């Protein structure tokens, strides 16, 4: 029961979150203090600092600002896209085709 509930909630959140973020303005997360522990405790930015802001600008096609916030967003966002497609297949009860499907369901 708990596994099934977790499966549906996690997949629905994975599917809906990017759609919700598209409707928010690209500058939605640009203001405010950092919540990163590295910045709060040692005043040293970590590799993930600015990732949320960078991803927001990336999905709104503002690549220059995304690059300014975090260069790794150009690696992270393309890696998130197959996860989003896989969640759509999983919620339908299907297996994702192709190499990503074979890698994802190797033990199942």
Gaussian input, Z-matrix of N, CA and C with variables (Angstrom, degrees):
# hf/3-21g

backbone

0 1
 N
 C     1     B1
 C     2     B2     1     A1
 N     3     B3     2     A2     1     D1
 C     4     B4     3     A3     2     D2
 C     5     B5     4     A4     3     D3
 N     6     B6     5     A5     4     D4
 C     7     B7     6     A6     5     D5
 C     8     B8     7     A7     6     D6
 N     9     B9     8     A8     7     D7
 C    10    B10     9     A9     8     D8
 C    11    B11    10    A10     9     D9
 N    12    B12    11    A11    10    D10
 C    13    B13    12    A12    11    D11
 C    14    B14    13    A13    12    D12
 N    15    B15    14    A14    13    D13
 C    16    B16    15    A15    14    D14
 C    17    B17    16    A16    15    D15
 N    18    B18    17    A17    16    D16
 C    19    B19    18    A18    17    D17
 C    20    B20    19    A19    18    D18
 N    21    B21    20    A20    19    D19
 C    22    B22    21    A21    20    D20
 C    23    B23    22    A22    21    D21
 N    24    B24    23    A23    22    D22
 C    25    B25    24    A24    23    D23
 C    26    B26    25    A25    24    D24
 N    27    B27    26    A26    25    D25
 C    28    B28    27    A27    26    D26
 C    29    B29    28    A28    27    D27
 N    30    B30    29    A29    28    D28
 C    31    B31    30    A30    29    D29
 C    32    B32    31    A31    30    D30
 N    33    B33    32    A32    31    D31
 C    34    B34    33    A33    32    D32
 C    35    B35    34    A34    33    D33
 N    36    B36    35    A35    34    D34
 C    37    B37    36    A36    35    D35
 C    38    B38    37    A37    36    D36
 N    39    B39    38    A38    37    D37
 C    40    B40    39    A39    38    D38
 C    41    B41    40    A40    39    D39
 N    42    B42    41    A41    40    D40
 C    43    B43    42    A42    41    D41
 C    44    B44    43    A43    42    D42
 N    45    B45    44    A44    43    D43
 C    46    B46    45    A45    44    D44
 C    47    B47    46    A46    45    D45
 N    48    B48    47    A47    46    D46
 C    49    B49    48    A48    47    D47
 C    50    B50    49    A49    48    D48
 N    51    B51    50    A50    49    D49
 C    52    B52    51    A51    50    D50
 C    53    B53    52    A52    51    D51
 N    54    B54    53    A53    52    D52
 C    55    B55    54    A54    53    D53
 C    56    B56    55    A55    54    D54
 N    57    B57    56    A56    55    D55
 C    58    B58    57    A57    56    D56
 C    59    B59    58    A58    57    D57
 N    60    B60    59    A59    58    D58
 C    61    B61    60    A60    59    D59
 C    62    B62    61    A61    60    D60
 N    63    B63    62    A62    61    D61
 C    64    B64    63    A63    62    D62
 C    65    B65    64    A64    63    D63
 N    66    B66    65    A65    64    D64
 C    67    B67    66    A66    65    D65
 C    68    B68    67    A67    66    D66
 N    69    B69    68    A68    67    D67
 C    70    B70    69    A69    68    D68
 C    71    B71    70    A70    69    D69
 N    72    B72    71    A71    70    D70
 C    73    B73    72    A72    71    D71
 C    74    B74    73    A73    72    D72
 N    75    B75    74    A74    73    D73
 C    76    B76    75    A75    74    D74
 C    77    B77    76    A76    75    D75
 N    78    B78    77    A77    76    D76
 C    79    B79    78    A78    77    D77
 C    80    B80    79    A79    78    D78
 N    81    B81    80    A80    79    D79
 C    82    B82    81    A81    80    D80
 C    83    B83    82    A82    81    D81
 N    84    B84    83    A83    82    D82
 C    85    B85    84    A84    83    D83
 C    86    B86    85    A85    84    D84
 N    87    B87    86    A86    85    D85
 C    88    B88    87    A87    86    D86
 C    89    B89    88    A88    87    D87
 N    90    B90    89    A89    88    D88
 C    91    B91    90    A90    89    D89
 C    92    B92    91    A91    90    D90
 N    93    B93    92    A92    91    D91
 C    94    B94    93    A93    92    D92
 C    95    B95    94    A94    93    D93
 N    96    B96    95    A95    94    D94
 C    97    B97    96    A96    95    D95
 C    98    B98    97    A97    96    D96
 N    99    B99    98    A98    97    D97
 C   100   B100    99    A99    98    D98
 C   101   B101   100   A100    99    D99
 N   102   B102   101   A101   100   D100
 C   103   B103   102   A102   101   D101
 C   104   B104   103   A103   102   D102
 N   105   B105   104   A104   103   D103
 C   106   B106   105   A105   104   D104
 C   107   B107   106   A106   105   D105
 N   108   B108   107   A107   106   D106
 C   109   B109   108   A108   107   D107
 C   110   B110   109   A109   108   D108
 N   111   B111   110   A110   109   D109
 C   112   B112   111   A111   110   D110
 C   113   B113   112   A112   111   D111
 N   114   B114   113   A113   112   D112
 C   115   B115   114   A114   113   D113
 C   116   B116   115   A115   114   D114
 N   117   B117   116   A116   115   D115
 C   118   B118   117   A117   116   D116
 C   119   B119   118   A118   117   D117
 N   120   B120   119   A119   118   D118
 C   121   B121   120   A120   119   D119
 C   122   B122   121   A121   120   D120
 N   123   B123   122   A122   121   D121
 C   124   B124   123   A123   122   D122
 C   125   B125   124   A124   123   D123
 N   126   B126   125   A125   124   D124
 C   127   B127   126   A126   125   D125
 C   128   B128   127   A127   126   D126
 N   129   B129   128   A128   127   D127
 C   130   B130   129   A129   128   D128
 C   131   B131   130   A130   129   D129
 N   132   B132   131   A131   130   D130
 C   133   B133   132   A132   131   D131
 C   134   B134   133   A133   132   D132
 N   135   B135   134   A134   133   D133
 C   136   B136   135   A135   134   D134
 C   137   B137   136   A136   135   D135
 N   138   B138   137   A137   136   D136
 C   139   B139   138   A138   137   D137
 C   140   B140   139   A139   138   D138
 N   141   B141   140   A140   139   D139
 C   142   B142   141   A141   140   D140
 C   143   B143   142   A142   141   D141
 N   144   B144   143   A143   142   D142
 C   145   B145   144   A144   143   D143
 C   146   B146   145   A145   144   D144
 N   147   B147   146   A146   145   D145
 C   148   B148   147   A147   146   D146
 C   149   B149   148   A148   147   D147
 N   150   B150   149   A149   148   D148
 C   151   B151   150   A150   149   D149
 C   152   B152   151   A151   150   D150
 N   153   B153   152   A152   151   D151
 C   154   B154   153   A153   152   D152
 C   155   B155   154   A154   153   D153
 N   156   B156   155   A155   154   D154
 C   157   B157   156   A156   155   D155
 C   158   B158   157   A157   156   D156
 N   159   B159   158   A158   157   D157
 C   160   B160   159   A159   158   D158
 C   161   B161   160   A160   159   D159
 N   162   B162   161   A161   160   D160
 C   163   B163   162   A162   161   D161
 C   164   B164   163   A163   162   D162
 N   165   B165   164   A164   163   D163
 C   166   B166   165   A165   164   D164
 C   167   B167   166   A166   165   D165
 N   168   B168   167   A167   166   D166
 C   169   B169   168   A168   167   D167
 C   170   B170   169   A169   168   D168
 N   171   B171   170   A170   169   D169
 C   172   B172   171   A171   170   D170
 C   173   B173   172   A172   171   D171
 N   174   B174   173   A173   172   D172
 C   175   B175   174   A174   173   D173
 C   176   B176   175   A175   174   D174
 N   177   B177   176   A176   175   D175
 C   178   B178   177   A177   176   D176
 C   179   B179   178   A178   177   D177
 N   180   B180   179   A179   178   D178
 C   181   B181   180   A180   179   D179
 C   182   B182   181   A181   180   D180
 N   183   B183   182   A182   181   D181
 C   184   B184   183   A183   182   D182
 C   185   B185   184   A184   183   D183
 N   186   B186   185   A185   184   D184
 C   187   B187   186   A186   185   D185
 C   188   B188   187   A187   186   D186
 N   189   B189   188   A188   187   D187
 C   190   B190   189   A189   188   D188
 C   191   B191   190   A190   189   D189
 N   192   B192   191   A191   190   D190
 C   193   B193   192   A192   191   D191
 C   194   B194   193   A193   192   D192
 N   195   B195   194   A194   193   D193
 C   196   B196   195   A195   194   D194
 C   197   B197   196   A196   195   D195
 N   198   B198   197   A197   196   D196
 C   199   B199   198   A198   197   D197
 C   200   B200   199   A199   198   D198
 N   201   B201   200   A200   199   D199
 C   202   B202   201   A201   200   D200
 C   203   B203   202   A202   201   D201
 N   204   B204   203   A203   202   D202
 C   205   B205   204   A204   203   D203
 C   206   B206   205   A205   204   D204
 N   207   B207   206   A206   205   D205
 C   208   B208   207   A207   206   D206
 C   209   B209   208   A208   207   D207
 N   210   B210   209   A209   208   D208
 C   211   B211   210   A210   209   D209
 C   212   B212   211   A211   210   D210
 N   213   B213   212   A212   211   D211
 C   214   B214   213   A213   212   D212
 C   215   B215   214   A214   213   D213
 N   216   B216   215   A215   214   D214
 C   217   B217   216   A216   215   D215
 C   218   B218   217   A217   216   D216
 N   219   B219   218   A218   217   D217
 C   220   B220   219   A219   218   D218
 C   221   B221   220   A220   219   D219
 N   222   B222   221   A221   220   D220
 C   223   B223   222   A222   221   D221
 C   224   B224   223   A223   222   D222
 N   225   B225   224   A224   223   D223
 C   226   B226   225   A225   224   D224
 C   227   B227   226   A226   225   D225
 N   228   B228   227   A227   226   D226
 C   229   B229   228   A228   227   D227
 C   230   B230   229   A229   228   D228
 N   231   B231   230   A230   229   D229
 C   232   B232   231   A231   230   D230
 C   233   B233   232   A232   231   D231
 N   234   B234   233   A233   232   D232
 C   235   B235   234   A234   233   D233
 C   236   B236   235   A235   234   D234
 N   237   B237   236   A236   235   D235
 C   238   B238   237   A237   236   D236
 C   239   B239   238   A238   237   D237
 N   240   B240   239   A239   238   D238
 C   241   B241   240   A240   239   D239
 C   242   B242   241   A241   240   D240
 N   243   B243   242   A242   241   D241
 C   244   B244   243   A243   242   D242
 C   245   B245   244   A244   243   D243
 N   246   B246   245   A245   244   D244
 C   247   B247   246   A246   245   D245
 C   248   B248   247   A247   246   D246
 N   249   B249   248   A248   247   D247
 C   250   B250   249   A249   248   D248
 C   251   B251   250   A250   249   D249
 N   252   B252   251   A251   250   D250
 C   253   B253   252   A252   251   D251
 C   254   B254   253   A253   252   D252
 N   255   B255   254   A254   253   D253
 C   256   B256   255   A255   254   D254
 C   257   B257   256   A256   255   D255
 N   258   B258   257   A257   256   D256
 C   259   B259   258   A258   257   D257
 C   260   B260   259   A259   258   D258
 N   261   B261   260   A260   259   D259
 C   262   B262   261   A261   260   D260
 C   263   B263   262   A262   261   D261
 N   264   B264   263   A263   262   D262
 C   265   B265   264   A264   263   D263
 C   266   B266   265   A265   264   D264
 N   267   B267   266   A266   265   D265
 C   268   B268   267   A267   266   D266
 C   269   B269   268   A268   267   D267
 N   270   B270   269   A269   268   D268
 C   271   B271   270   A270   269   D269
 C   272   B272   271   A271   270   D270
 N   273   B273   272   A272   271   D271
 C   274   B274   273   A273   272   D272
 C   275   B275   274   A274   273   D273
 N   276   B276   275   A275   274   D274
 C   277   B277   276   A276   275   D275
 C   278   B278   277   A277   276   D276
 N   279   B279   278   A278   277   D277
 C   280   B280   279   A279   278   D278
 C   281   B281   280   A280   279   D279
 N   282   B282   281   A281   280   D280
 C   283   B283   282   A282   281   D281
 C   284   B284   283   A283   282   D282
 N   285   B285   284   A284   283   D283
 C   286   B286   285   A285   284   D284
 C   287   B287   286   A286   285   D285
 N   288   B288   287   A287   286   D286
 C   289   B289   288   A288   287   D287
 C   290   B290   289   A289   288   D288
 N   291   B291   290   A290   289   D289
 C   292   B292   291   A291   290   D290
 C   293   B293   292   A292   291   D291
 N   294   B294   293   A293   292   D292
 C   295   B295   294   A294   293   D293
 C   296   B296   295   A295   294   D294
 N   297   B297   296   A296   295   D295
 C   298   B298   297   A297   296   D296
 C   299   B299   298   A298   297   D297
 N   300   B300   299   A299   298   D298
 C   301   B301   300   A300   299   D299
 C   302   B302   301   A301   300   D300
 N   303   B303   302   A302   301   D301
 C   304   B304   303   A303   302   D302
 C   305   B305   304   A304   303   D303
 N   306   B306   305   A305   304   D304
 C   307   B307   306   A306   305   D305
 C   308   B308   307   A307   306   D306
 N   309   B309   308   A308   307   D307
 C   310   B310   309   A309   308   D308
 C   311   B311   310   A310   309   D309
 N   312   B312   311   A311   310   D310
 C   313   B313   312   A312   311   D311
 C   314   B314   313   A313   312   D312
 N   315   B315   314   A314   313   D313
 C   316   B316   315   A315   314   D314
 C   317   B317   316   A316   315   D315
 N   318   B318   317   A317   316   D316
 C   319   B319   318   A318   317   D317
 C   320   B320   319   A319   318   D318
 N   321   B321   320   A320   319   D319
 C   322   B322   321   A321   320   D320
 C   323   B323   322   A322   321   D321

   B1=1.4509
   B2=1.5302
   B3=1.3613
   B4=1.4607
   B5=1.5256
   B6=1.3342
   B7=1.4660
   B8=1.5189
   B9=1.3271
   B10=1.4552
   B11=1.5329
   B12=1.3229
   B13=1.4542
   B14=1.5310
   B15=1.3297
   B16=1.4644
   B17=1.5285
   B18=1.3344
   B19=1.4615
   B20=1.5202
   B21=1.3207
   B22=1.4610
   B23=1.5207
   B24=1.3088
   B25=1.4683
   B26=1.5244
   B27=1.3325
   B28=1.4671
   B29=1.5249
   B30=1.3170
   B31=1.4621
   B32=1.5192
   B33=1.3108
   B34=1.4665
   B35=1.5265
   B36=1.3303
   B37=1.4738
   B38=1.5268
   B39=1.3274
   B40=1.4636
   B41=1.5245
   B42=1.3088
   B43=1.4636
   B44=1.5292
   B45=1.3193
   B46=1.4619
   B47=1.5329
   B48=1.3207
   B49=1.4712
   B50=1.5291
   B51=1.3414
   B52=1.4737
   B53=1.5275
   B54=1.3095
   B55=1.4613
   B56=1.5229
   B57=1.3287
   B58=1.4604
   B59=1.5231
   B60=1.3307
   B61=1.4595
   B62=1.5268
   B63=1.3249
   B64=1.4647
   B65=1.5233
   B66=1.3323
   B67=1.4584
   B68=1.5229
   B69=1.3210
   B70=1.4635
   B71=1.5288
   B72=1.3324
   B73=1.4747
   B74=1.5192
   B75=1.3090
   B76=1.4677
   B77=1.5227
   B78=1.3051
   B79=1.4624
   B80=1.5315
   B81=1.3018
   B82=1.4658
   B83=1.5243
   B84=1.3208
   B85=1.4619
   B86=1.5336
   B87=1.3229
   B88=1.4694
   B89=1.5276
   B90=1.2938
   B91=1.4683
   B92=1.5257
   B93=1.3261
   B94=1.4609
   B95=1.5164
   B96=1.3104
   B97=1.4600
   B98=1.5260
   B99=1.3122
   B100=1.4552
   B101=1.5294
   B102=1.3186
   B103=1.4633
   B104=1.5301
   B105=1.3065
   B106=1.4608
   B107=1.5234
   B108=1.3178
   B109=1.4647
   B110=1.5175
   B111=1.3166
   B112=1.4509
   B113=1.5334
   B114=1.3128
   B115=1.4641
   B116=1.5228
   B117=1.3334
   B118=1.4620
   B119=1.5245
   B120=1.3233
   B121=1.4588
   B122=1.5240
   B123=1.3280
   B124=1.4607
   B125=1.5287
   B126=1.3274
   B127=1.4661
   B128=1.5330
   B129=1.3469
   B130=1.4599
   B131=1.5280
   B132=1.3238
   B133=1.4704
   B134=1.5356
   B135=1.3093
   B136=1.4672
   B137=1.5321
   B138=1.3284
   B139=1.4647
   B140=1.5241
   B141=1.3142
   B142=1.4592
   B143=1.5221
   B144=1.3140
   B145=1.4688
   B146=1.5287
   B147=1.3060
   B148=1.4521
   B149=1.5096
   B150=1.3299
   B151=1.4704
   B152=1.5305
   B153=1.3330
   B154=1.4647
   B155=1.5182
   B156=1.3202
   B157=1.4661
   B158=1.5264
   B159=1.3250
   B160=1.4615
   B161=1.5272
   B162=1.3244
   B163=1.4687
   B164=1.5299
   B165=1.3281
   B166=1.4724
   B167=1.5238
   B168=1.3217
   B169=1.4597
   B170=1.5273
   B171=1.3192
   B172=1.4684
   B173=1.5287
   B174=1.3330
   B175=1.4689
   B176=1.5266
   B177=1.3284
   B178=1.4669
   B179=1.5370
   B180=1.3217
   B181=1.4713
   B182=1.5319
   B183=1.3196
   B184=1.4610
   B185=1.5301
   B186=1.3263
   B187=1.4609
   B188=1.5307
   B189=1.3125
   B190=1.4652
   B191=1.5286
   B192=1.3290
   B193=1.4723
   B194=1.5289
   B195=1.3298
   B196=1.4644
   B197=1.5285
   B198=1.3163
   B199=1.4662
   B200=1.5267
   B201=1.3318
   B202=1.4688
   B203=1.5333
   B204=1.3257
   B205=1.4635
   B206=1.5288
   B207=1.3309
   B208=1.4609
   B209=1.5231
   B210=1.3083
   B211=1.4659
   B212=1.5307
   B213=1.3215
   B214=1.4637
   B215=1.5312
   B216=1.3238
   B217=1.4661
   B218=1.5286
   B219=1.3324
   B220=1.4627
   B221=1.5268
   B222=1.3075
   B223=1.4617
   B224=1.5265
   B225=1.3172
   B226=1.4664
   B227=1.5291
   B228=1.3207
   B229=1.4717
   B230=1.5275
   B231=1.3366
   B232=1.4747
   B233=1.5369
   B234=1.3334
   B235=1.4638
   B236=1.5274
   B237=1.3253
   B238=1.4632
   B239=1.5298
   B240=1.3232
   B241=1.4617
   B242=1.5356
   B243=1.3522
   B244=1.4730
   B245=1.5309
   B246=1.3373
   B247=1.4730
   B248=1.5327
   B249=1.3268
   B250=1.4583
   B251=1.5344
   B252=1.3241
   B253=1.4776
   B254=1.5245
   B255=1.3313
   B256=1.4648
   B257=1.5267
   B258=1.3179
   B259=1.4654
   B260=1.5217
   B261=1.3256
   B262=1.4666
   B263=1.5259
   B264=1.3236
   B265=1.4688
   B266=1.5311
   B267=1.3354
   B268=1.4675
   B269=1.5262
   B270=1.3154
   B271=1.4615
   B272=1.5305
   B273=1.3316
   B274=1.4649
   B275=1.5260
   B276=1.3239
   B277=1.4531
   B278=1.5175
   B279=1.3168
   B280=1.4587
   B281=1.5205
   B282=1.3311
   B283=1.4629
   B284=1.5204
   B285=1.3067
   B286=1.4591
   B287=1.5232
   B288=1.3364
   B289=1.4656
   B290=1.5278
   B291=1.2943
   B292=1.4580
   B293=1.5130
   B294=1.2992
   B295=1.4634
   B296=1.5247
   B297=1.3294
   B298=1.4681
   B299=1.5215
   B300=1.3052
   B301=1.4660
   B302=1.5240
   B303=1.3224
   B304=1.4694
   B305=1.5122
   B306=1.3258
   B307=1.4715
   B308=1.5297
   B309=1.3228
   B310=1.4606
   B311=1.5161
   B312=1.3158
   B313=1.4683
   B314=1.5193
   B315=1.3052
   B316=1.4623
   B317=1.5266
   B318=1.3294
   B319=1.4660
   B320=1.5155
   B321=1.3078
   B322=1.4703
   B323=1.4986
   A1=110.83
   A2=116.75
   A3=120.53
   A4=111.08
   A5=117.20
   A6=121.16
   A7=111.53
   A8=115.70
   A9=120.62
   A10=110.55
   A11=116.36
   A12=121.28
   A13=110.50
   A14=116.45
   A15=120.88
   A16=111.02
   A17=116.85
   A18=121.90
   A19=110.69
   A20=117.21
   A21=120.58
   A22=112.28
   A23=117.80
   A24=120.18
   A25=110.47
   A26=117.59
   A27=119.85
   A28=111.71
   A29=117.87
   A30=119.90
   A31=112.20
   A32=117.78
   A33=120.24
   A34=110.30
   A35=117.23
   A36=120.34
   A37=110.15
   A38=117.51
   A39=121.38
   A40=111.39
   A41=117.26
   A42=121.43
   A43=111.20
   A44=117.38
   A45=121.49
   A46=112.85
   A47=118.33
   A48=121.30
   A49=113.43
   A50=120.50
   A51=118.51
   A52=112.71
   A53=117.23
   A54=120.47
   A55=110.01
   A56=116.93
   A57=120.86
   A58=110.11
   A59=117.66
   A60=121.13
   A61=112.14
   A62=117.54
   A63=120.32
   A64=112.06
   A65=116.84
   A66=120.10
   A67=112.81
   A68=117.82
   A69=121.39
   A70=108.88
   A71=117.75
   A72=118.26
   A73=111.03
   A74=116.36
   A75=121.57
   A76=111.87
   A77=117.42
   A78=121.62
   A79=112.42
   A80=118.55
   A81=122.73
   A82=112.70
   A83=118.36
   A84=122.61
   A85=113.19
   A86=118.18
   A87=120.98
   A88=113.91
   A89=118.58
   A90=121.74
   A91=110.09
   A92=116.06
   A93=120.50
   A94=112.93
   A95=113.76
   A96=120.78
   A97=110.94
   A98=115.04
   A99=121.12
   A100=109.57
   A101=116.56
   A102=121.31
   A103=111.20
   A104=116.52
   A105=121.64
   A106=110.00
   A107=117.05
   A108=121.33
   A109=111.92
   A110=117.01
   A111=121.09
   A112=110.86
   A113=115.94
   A114=120.22
   A115=110.61
   A116=116.89
   A117=120.78
   A118=112.35
   A119=117.12
   A120=120.43
   A121=113.96
   A122=117.58
   A123=120.36
   A124=113.97
   A125=116.49
   A126=121.85
   A127=111.80
   A128=115.22
   A129=121.94
   A130=107.75
   A131=118.36
   A132=119.45
   A133=111.60
   A134=116.19
   A135=121.15
   A136=109.26
   A137=116.70
   A138=120.75
   A139=112.65
   A140=117.47
   A141=120.65
   A142=112.90
   A143=117.88
   A144=120.32
   A145=109.94
   A146=115.99
   A147=122.08
   A148=114.34
   A149=117.92
   A150=120.50
   A151=111.59
   A152=118.03
   A153=120.44
   A154=110.15
   A155=116.63
   A156=120.69
   A157=110.29
   A158=116.77
   A159=121.07
   A160=111.17
   A161=117.18
   A162=120.53
   A163=110.02
   A164=116.71
   A165=119.45
   A166=110.83
   A167=117.08
   A168=119.45
   A169=111.00
   A170=117.65
   A171=121.81
   A172=110.69
   A173=117.34
   A174=118.88
   A175=112.38
   A176=116.23
   A177=120.30
   A178=110.86
   A179=116.66
   A180=124.64
   A181=113.16
   A182=117.37
   A183=122.19
   A184=106.65
   A185=115.05
   A186=121.33
   A187=113.03
   A188=117.11
   A189=119.97
   A190=110.88
   A191=117.35
   A192=120.94
   A193=110.56
   A194=117.03
   A195=120.35
   A196=109.86
   A197=116.93
   A198=121.68
   A199=110.68
   A200=116.57
   A201=120.59
   A202=111.46
   A203=116.93
   A204=119.80
   A205=111.81
   A206=117.70
   A207=120.23
   A208=109.14
   A209=115.62
   A210=121.02
   A211=112.58
   A212=116.52
   A213=119.92
   A214=113.16
   A215=117.63
   A216=119.84
   A217=111.12
   A218=117.10
   A219=120.23
   A220=111.78
   A221=117.44
   A222=122.72
   A223=109.77
   A224=116.28
   A225=121.40
   A226=112.55
   A227=118.15
   A228=120.53
   A229=111.91
   A230=119.53
   A231=117.34
   A232=113.30
   A233=117.48
   A234=119.56
   A235=111.54
   A236=117.73
   A237=121.01
   A238=112.24
   A239=117.24
   A240=120.56
   A241=113.19
   A242=119.99
   A243=118.57
   A244=113.07
   A245=117.21
   A246=119.58
   A247=110.64
   A248=116.09
   A249=121.17
   A250=110.50
   A251=116.40
   A252=120.94
   A253=109.91
   A254=117.57
   A255=121.17
   A256=111.22
   A257=117.91
   A258=121.45
   A259=110.94
   A260=116.79
   A261=120.28
   A262=109.95
   A263=117.23
   A264=120.61
   A265=110.72
   A266=117.09
   A267=121.53
   A268=111.66
   A269=117.82
   A270=120.85
   A271=110.41
   A272=116.17
   A273=120.88
   A274=112.35
   A275=116.82
   A276=120.98
   A277=113.43
   A278=116.87
   A279=121.76
   A280=109.67
   A281=115.18
   A282=120.53
   A283=108.50
   A284=115.40
   A285=120.49
   A286=109.69
   A287=118.08
   A288=120.15
   A289=111.16
   A290=116.23
   A291=121.78
   A292=113.44
   A293=114.14
   A294=120.62
   A295=111.96
   A296=117.39
   A297=119.58
   A298=109.87
   A299=117.11
   A300=120.72
   A301=112.18
   A302=116.46
   A303=120.13
   A304=110.90
   A305=117.27
   A306=120.25
   A307=111.98
   A308=116.68
   A309=121.23
   A310=112.90
   A311=116.42
   A312=119.98
   A313=111.74
   A314=118.00
   A315=121.53
   A316=112.89
   A317=118.23
   A318=120.90
   A319=113.15
   A320=118.41
   A321=120.18
   A322=111.66
   D1=-50.92
   D2=-179.34
   D3=-64.68
   D4=-39.45
   D5=178.96
   D6=-61.73
   D7=-42.63
   D8=-179.11
   D9=-66.99
   D10=-42.02
   D11=178.25
   D12=-62.98
   D13=-45.43
   D14=177.59
   D15=-61.46
   D16=-41.67
   D17=178.98
   D18=-57.66
   D19=-50.33
   D20=-177.55
   D21=-69.13
   D22=-43.24
   D23=-179.59
   D24=-63.76
   D25=-46.70
   D26=-178.23
   D27=-64.49
   D28=-39.72
   D29=179.51
   D30=-71.48
   D31=-38.50
   D32=178.48
   D33=-65.80
   D34=-42.37
   D35=177.34
   D36=-63.09
   D37=-40.84
   D38=179.10
   D39=-63.03
   D40=-35.47
   D41=-179.18
   D42=-78.04
   D43=-43.20
   D44=-172.18
   D45=-80.73
   D46=-33.94
   D47=-174.30
   D48=-55.77
   D49=-48.72
   D50=179.53
   D51=-64.00
   D52=-32.30
   D53=179.06
   D54=-67.67
   D55=-43.07
   D56=177.42
   D57=-63.08
   D58=-42.94
   D59=-179.81
   D60=-63.48
   D61=-30.37
   D62=177.22
   D63=-66.32
   D64=-31.66
   D65=-179.27
   D66=-81.09
   D67=-17.49
   D68=175.52
   D69=-80.24
   D70=151.01
   D71=177.09
   D72=-66.71
   D73=153.55
   D74=-177.73
   D75=-61.81
   D76=-26.35
   D77=-177.64
   D78=-92.79
   D79=12.64
   D80=-174.64
   D81=-57.50
   D82=-40.34
   D83=-176.62
   D84=-100.24
   D85=6.04
   D86=-173.93
   D87=-70.69
   D88=-26.53
   D89=-178.21
   D90=-97.05
   D91=157.25
   D92=175.27
   D93=109.48
   D94=166.71
   D95=-179.97
   D96=-79.62
   D97=156.26
   D98=176.11
   D99=-74.27
   D100=141.74
   D101=176.41
   D102=-104.00
   D103=6.77
   D104=179.96
   D105=-69.67
   D106=129.72
   D107=179.40
   D108=-62.98
   D109=-35.68
   D110=179.15
   D111=-61.21
   D112=-41.17
   D113=178.95
   D114=-74.03
   D115=-41.91
   D116=-177.43
   D117=-66.10
   D118=-41.08
   D119=-174.93
   D120=-90.02
   D121=-40.67
   D122=-173.42
   D123=-118.58
   D124=-3.62
   D125=-178.15
   D126=58.23
   D127=34.92
   D128=177.84
   D129=-121.96
   D130=120.40
   D131=179.70
   D132=-70.97
   D133=140.51
   D134=178.11
   D135=-92.85
   D136=-179.38
   D137=-178.52
   D138=-68.58
   D139=-23.15
   D140=-178.19
   D141=-93.87
   D142=-5.14
   D143=-179.76
   D144=-60.32
   D145=128.16
   D146=-179.71
   D147=85.97
   D148=3.16
   D149=-176.39
   D150=-65.24
   D151=-42.45
   D152=-179.93
   D153=-61.63
   D154=-45.82
   D155=179.06
   D156=-63.51
   D157=-42.16
   D158=-179.12
   D159=-64.86
   D160=-42.12
   D161=179.82
   D162=-65.39
   D163=-40.66
   D164=178.28
   D165=-60.49
   D166=-44.51
   D167=179.22
   D168=-69.91
   D169=-34.44
   D170=178.91
   D171=-63.40
   D172=-47.43
   D173=-177.52
   D174=-72.52
   D175=-13.69
   D176=173.53
   D177=-98.79
   D178=13.54
   D179=175.83
   D180=63.07
   D181=27.39
   D182=173.79
   D183=-101.36
   D184=74.53
   D185=-171.37
   D186=-68.14
   D187=-32.34
   D188=-179.77
   D189=-64.45
   D190=-46.10
   D191=178.09
   D192=-67.22
   D193=-37.48
   D194=177.77
   D195=-60.57
   D196=-42.05
   D197=178.65
   D198=-63.59
   D199=-38.59
   D200=179.71
   D201=-65.70
   D202=-39.93
   D203=-177.63
   D204=-73.58
   D205=-47.11
   D206=179.84
   D207=-162.93
   D208=118.18
   D209=-177.91
   D210=-67.10
   D211=-25.74
   D212=-179.22
   D213=-70.35
   D214=-11.79
   D215=178.38
   D216=-62.23
   D217=-24.80
   D218=178.93
   D219=-74.83
   D220=-10.15
   D221=172.67
   D222=-100.90
   D223=-41.09
   D224=-174.47
   D225=-68.60
   D226=-47.28
   D227=-175.73
   D228=-61.83
   D229=-46.93
   D230=176.56
   D231=-62.04
   D232=-26.45
   D233=177.31
   D234=-76.25
   D235=-25.21
   D236=179.47
   D237=-76.94
   D238=-27.82
   D239=-177.45
   D240=-59.98
   D241=-47.80
   D242=176.99
   D243=-63.06
   D244=-31.24
   D245=176.41
   D246=-64.69
   D247=-38.04
   D248=178.92
   D249=-66.03
   D250=-45.15
   D251=178.28
   D252=-63.34
   D253=-41.65
   D254=179.19
   D255=-61.63
   D256=-39.57
   D257=178.32
   D258=-63.20
   D259=-36.59
   D260=177.73
   D261=-65.10
   D262=-44.03
   D263=177.53
   D264=-63.91
   D265=-44.97
   D266=-177.11
   D267=-61.49
   D268=-41.83
   D269=-177.15
   D270=-67.09
   D271=-25.34
   D272=177.34
   D273=-85.45
   D274=-6.77
   D275=-179.36
   D276=82.22
   D277=17.53
   D278=-179.98
   D279=-108.10
   D280=162.19
   D281=174.31
   D282=-99.39
   D283=137.67
   D284=-179.85
   D285=-67.90
   D286=132.00
   D287=-179.59
   D288=-78.18
   D289=169.40
   D290=174.74
   D291=85.89
   D292=-171.36
   D293=-175.67
   D294=-66.12
   D295=-35.81
   D296=179.21
   D297=-66.21
   D298=-37.67
   D299=176.04
   D300=-64.43
   D301=-42.57
   D302=179.22
   D303=-65.52
   D304=-37.30
   D305=177.92
   D306=-72.38
   D307=-35.56
   D308=-176.23
   D309=-73.23
   D310=-36.46
   D311=-174.16
   D312=-109.84
   D313=26.43
   D314=-175.41
   D315=-59.90
   D316=-37.70
   D317=-176.76
   D318=-95.03
   D319=3.37
   D320=-175.68
   D321=-104.96

